Amino acid sequence: MPERRWVLDTNTLVSRLLLPGGAAARAVDRALALGVPLVSDDTLAELADVLSRPKFDRWVSIAERQRFVQLLGGVARRVVITHRVQACRDPRDDKFLHVALNGEAEAIVSGDRDLLVLDPFHGVRILSPSAFCRIG
């Protein structure tokens, strides 16, 4: 059986860390159980940048946030981006499409409406965390 590959956007991963009992946490845990998450240098850098913001200090220590990024980097497969697209109404979200297309992902898990409106995108499903938890 072929390996299942997923792209987890930054907000989904941040929500996993901050709300371990929420829908995003269930989706991330399910993605890890069913296959492998895909990242690029750009998506991993964005996650590290977002999690370094002081606004998260009251919920999770900086050391825990850095450890989270480190752990993700250890379990995720890094995808080299050779093909780029400009398709999202928020160009900053195109990096998740790049990872999905270059890494041959089955789905992108995101709560971002700018991505969700593109579902499906070149054969890649774009699903909210709760919708992802319902797929087979």
C-alpha positions as CSV (number, residue, x, y, z in Angstrom):
1,M,0.0,0.0,0.0
2,P,1.4,3.4,-0.9
3,E,2.5,5.8,1.8
4,R,-0.1,8.4,2.7
5,R,1.2,11.9,2.8
6,W,-0.4,15.0,4.3
7,V,0.4,18.7,4.5
8,L,-0.6,20.3,7.9
9,D,-0.7,24.1,7.7
10,T,0.8,26.4,10.3
11,N,-2.5,27.2,12.0
12,T,-3.4,23.5,12.3
13,L,0.0,22.8,13.9
14,V,-0.2,25.8,16.3
15,S,-3.7,24.7,17.3
16,R,-2.4,21.2,18.0
17,L,0.2,22.6,20.4
18,L,-2.1,25.1,22.1
19,L,-5.4,23.0,22.3
20,P,-4.4,19.4,22.6
21,G,-8.0,18.3,23.0
22,G,-9.3,20.2,19.9
23,A,-10.2,19.2,16.4
24,A,-6.8,20.3,15.0
25,A,-5.0,18.0,17.6
26,R,-7.2,15.1,16.5
27,A,-6.4,15.8,12.9
28,V,-2.6,16.1,13.4
29,D,-2.6,12.9,15.5
30,R,-4.6,11.1,12.9
31,A,-2.3,12.3,10.1
32,L,0.7,10.9,12.0
33,A,-1.1,7.6,12.6
34,L,-2.1,7.2,9.0
35,G,0.9,8.5,7.1
36,V,3.6,11.1,7.1
37,P,3.4,14.9,7.2
38,L,5.2,16.8,4.6
39,V,7.0,20.1,5.1
40,S,9.3,22.4,3.2
41,D,11.9,24.8,4.4
42,D,9.4,27.6,4.0
43,T,6.6,26.0,5.9
44,L,8.9,24.8,8.8
45,A,10.4,28.3,9.0
46,E,6.9,29.9,9.1
47,L,5.9,27.6,11.9
48,A,9.1,28.4,13.9
49,D,8.5,32.1,13.3
50,V,4.9,32.0,14.4
51,L,5.7,30.0,17.5
52,S,8.5,32.4,18.5
53,R,5.9,35.2,19.0
54,P,5.6,36.4,22.6
55,K,1.8,36.2,22.4
56,F,2.1,32.5,23.1
57,D,4.2,32.9,26.2
58,R,1.3,32.7,28.6
59,W,0.2,29.3,27.2
60,V,3.4,27.4,26.3
61,S,7.0,28.1,27.1
62,I,9.4,29.0,24.3
63,A,11.4,25.8,25.1
64,E,8.2,23.7,24.5
65,R,7.5,25.5,21.3
66,Q,11.0,25.0,20.0
67,R,10.8,21.4,21.0
68,F,7.5,21.0,19.1
69,V,9.1,22.4,15.9
70,Q,12.1,20.1,16.4
71,L,9.9,17.0,16.9
72,L,7.9,17.9,13.8
73,G,11.1,18.3,11.8
74,G,12.1,14.8,13.0
75,V,8.9,13.0,11.9
76,A,8.0,15.0,8.8
77,R,9.4,14.5,5.4
78,R,11.1,17.5,3.9
79,V,10.0,18.2,0.4
80,V,12.2,20.1,-2.1
81,I,10.2,22.6,-4.0
82,T,10.9,22.4,-7.8
83,H,7.5,23.4,-9.1
84,R,5.6,26.5,-7.8
85,V,2.1,27.7,-8.4
86,Q,0.3,31.0,-7.8
87,A,-3.3,30.0,-7.0
88,C,-4.3,31.1,-3.6
89,R,-6.0,34.4,-3.0
90,D,-3.5,34.9,-0.1
91,P,-0.1,34.4,-1.9
92,R,1.5,33.5,1.5
93,D,-0.6,30.3,1.5
94,D,0.8,29.1,-1.9
95,K,3.7,27.5,0.0
96,F,1.3,24.8,1.3
97,L,0.2,24.1,-2.3
98,H,3.8,23.8,-3.3
99,V,4.5,21.2,-0.6
100,A,1.4,19.2,-1.5
101,L,2.1,19.1,-5.3
102,N,5.8,18.5,-5.0
103,G,5.4,15.9,-2.3
104,E,2.4,14.2,-3.9
105,A,0.2,14.7,-0.8
106,E,-3.2,13.3,-0.5
107,A,-4.6,16.2,1.4
108,I,-3.8,19.6,3.0
109,V,-5.3,20.0,6.5
110,S,-6.2,23.6,7.1
111,G,-8.8,25.9,8.7
112,D,-7.8,28.7,6.3
113,R,-10.6,29.7,4.1
114,D,-8.2,31.0,1.4
115,L,-7.0,27.4,1.0
116,L,-10.3,25.6,1.7
117,V,-12.0,27.3,-1.2
118,L,-9.6,25.6,-3.6
119,D,-10.7,22.1,-2.7
120,P,-9.8,20.0,-4.6
121,F,-6.6,21.4,-6.0
122,H,-5.0,19.3,-8.8
123,G,-6.2,16.2,-7.2
124,V,-5.2,17.2,-3.6
125,R,-8.0,17.5,-1.1
126,I,-8.0,20.6,1.1
127,L,-9.9,19.7,4.3
128,S,-10.7,21.3,7.6
129,P,-9.3,19.4,10.6
130,S,-12.8,18.1,11.5
131,A,-13.4,17.0,7.8
132,F,-10.0,15.3,7.7
133,C,-10.9,13.3,10.8
134,R,-14.0,11.9,8.9
135,I,-12.2,10.7,5.8
136,G,-11.2,7.0,5.4
